[in-house]
Amino acid sequence: GINAEYGKQWYQRRVRGVLNYYTNYYYKSNLRMGKPNSKLKPEVLQDLSASTEFTEVELQEWYRGFLKDCPTGKLSVDEFKKIYGNFFPYGDASKFAEHVFRTFDANGDNSIDFREFICALSVTSRGKLEDKLKWAFSMYDLDGNGYISRQEMLEIVCAIYKMVGTVMKMPEDESTPEKRVEKIFKQMDRNLDGKLSLAEFVEGAKSDPSIVRLLQCDSVGGGAADTTN
């Protein structure tokens, strides 16, 4: 078996690499292959520049790459799953990828267009910690009612455990998804009502950075565990 420290390093490299794969390879390595006339309209460019943390030059580069790999202008859930699968060969990343995809898919049409993609990427890669946590909250809040129930948390945590497979040995108090959920709720559910509000979620993570690791917020977008923002 793989020892715990090696397993931790292996896991961290992969969870932080998923969207970095987009950033550093998947699109930018193919930019020169993009269509010469693949440019955002001025009004769209201005809007996205104001709505994201990317410059106009970066947005044009992302757009060319996006169209190269998604000629229809839409990214499907199957394509999204393939990205995650490449990074987690010892586990099953499909379920977790579905949850991340759902959170990217702002209008719920079962596809990700460029605006949805770049806006989500802006939050997960360059946003402040609170923005990243709000984004993560929306992923855990499966029914969108403004609260995270134990069952909702368990579904996401189960997906994370399936994704990492058996390569990483968990601490005893996190050895099962149920134990990890219990640990998170003990630390975050301040009013003991069996559900987490957005305020409890954000405040809990800010007051105790170790909770961010338990939530694996960094696995949804390259660095949400960075509490320096």
N, C-alpha and C positions, 0 to 999 in steps of 0.2 A: 504493500500500500504506500501511498504518498503521505509523507509526514505533514503535520498540520501547518507548519510555517510555509513549506513549499506549496501546499494546497491553497493557502491564503494568497500567496503571491500570484499563483496561476489564475485564481479567480479574479483578483483585482485587475490583472492585466486585461482580462477579457471583458469584464463588465464596463471598464472604462474605455474599451476599444471599439465598442459597437458603433456609436455615432462618430467616433474618430475615424472609423473606417470610411464613412461618408466623407468626412472632412479631408482626410489626408490621402485617400486613394480612390474610392469608388467613383467620385465625380471629378475631382481635380486632375487625376491622372488621365482623364479622357477629354479634358476641355478642348484640346486642339482638334479633337475629332468632332466637336459640335458643329452644328450648322452655322455658317458665317452670318446669316441673318437672324439668328436666334437672339433677339434682344427684347428686353422688357420695354413696354411703351413708357414714355416719359412720366405720365401721370401715375402709372402703376409703380414705377421705380421710385418716384417721390414718396408715394404712400408707404411702400415697404421700408424705405430708408427711415421714415419717421416712426414706423411701427416695430422695427427690429434694431438689433445692435450691430448690424452689418452695414458697411459702406456701400455706396452705389456701385463701385467697381466690383466688390465682392458679390453683390447681388447679381450683377450681370454674369459673372463667372459661374455662380451657382446655377443660374437659369440655363445657361448653355449646357452645362453638364447634366442638369436634370432632364432636359429635352433629349439629349443624346441617349440616355439610358431609359427614358420614359417618353418615347416619341408621341404618345397619345396625350401627354401632359398629366397623366394620372399614374400613381404608384399603387399597385394592388397589394392586398394582404399577403398573397402567396410570395410575391417578390420580397416583401418586408420580412417574412419568415425565413427566407433563404439567407438574408444577411445575418440574422441571429444564429441560424444553424451553423454557419461557417465558423462562428466564434465559440460555440459550445458543442464540440463533436462528441463529448462523453455524456451528454445529457439531451433532454428534449426541450428545446427553446420555443417551440411553436406556440404554446399557450401564453407564455409571458409576452412573446412578440405580438400576439393578438391584443393583449391589454395595452401595450404601448401604441400599437397601430390605432386602436380605438381612441386613445387620447390625442394622437396627432390629427385624427379625422374629425375636425371641429364641427362640420356640418352633417356628419353621420351618413354620408352617401356611399360608404364602403370603399372609398378610394381616397388617396391623399394627393391633392393638387399642389402646385408649387407654393402658393401662398401659405397653405396649411403646413407644408413641410418646413419652409424657411422660418415661419413664426415660431413653431415648436422648437426648431433647432436653435433659434436665438435664445429662447428661455433656457433650454437644457444645457447649452454649451457656454453661454455668456451672461445669463441672467443672474441677478442677486439671489442669495440663498432663499429669501422669503418667496421670491417668484418661482424658484425651482420647487420649493415645498408645496406651494399652491398647485403647481402643475402635477406634482406627484399625488397630491390629495385627490385631484380629479380622476387619476387613474385608479386609486384604491376605492373611491366612491362609485361603485359599479352601477347603482341605480340612480345616481345623480340627485339624491334627496338632501344633500348637504351634510351627511354624516357617514362615517365609516363604521359599519357593524363588525363584530367579531368574525362573522361568516364571510364578509367581503374581504377583510384583511387576510383571513385564512386562504381564500381562493388565490389571492396574489402571491402569498408566501409559498403556498404549495407549488405554484408555477415557477417560482424562483428555485425551489429545491429540485424540481424536475430538470430545470435548466442547467444547474451546476452538476447534476448527476452525483456520482460517488467519489469524485476526485478530491473533495475537500471534507476533512473531518470537522464536524461542528462541535462546539463546547457542549457539555452535558445539558445545560439549561436551554440549549437551542438545537438539541439533537433531532427534534421533529418540528414540522411546521406549527403544530399545536402549541408546543412549548415556546416557540419564538413569538407567536401571537400573544400568548399569555404574558410574556415578558414585556412586550411593547405596551399592552394595555395597562399593566401595573404601573408603568412609568408615565403614561400619557393621559389616562382616563381620570382626570382630577376629580370630577363630580361623581364618579362611580356609577354612571347610568348605563354602562355597557355599550357605549358608542362614543366615537370621537368626532368632535366638531372641528371645523377648520382652525379655530382659535387654539384648541387643545393640541391639535396636530402640529401647528407652526410653533407655538410657544414651547411645547415639549421638546421639539427637535432643537430649537435655539438654546434652550437651557441645558440640554444634555446632548452634545454632539454624538455620543455613542448610539443614540436612538437613530440617527441618520444612517448609521451602518446597519442597524437592525432592519430598518425599512428598505435598505438597499436603494435609496434614492439615486445614488450615483450610477446604478445600473440602467437608468432610464435616459441617461443623457450626458455622460461624460463629465461628472464632477459635481453633482449636487451635494456631495459630502464636504465640499470645500466651504468651511464656515468662515473664511476670511472675507467673503463678499458681503 
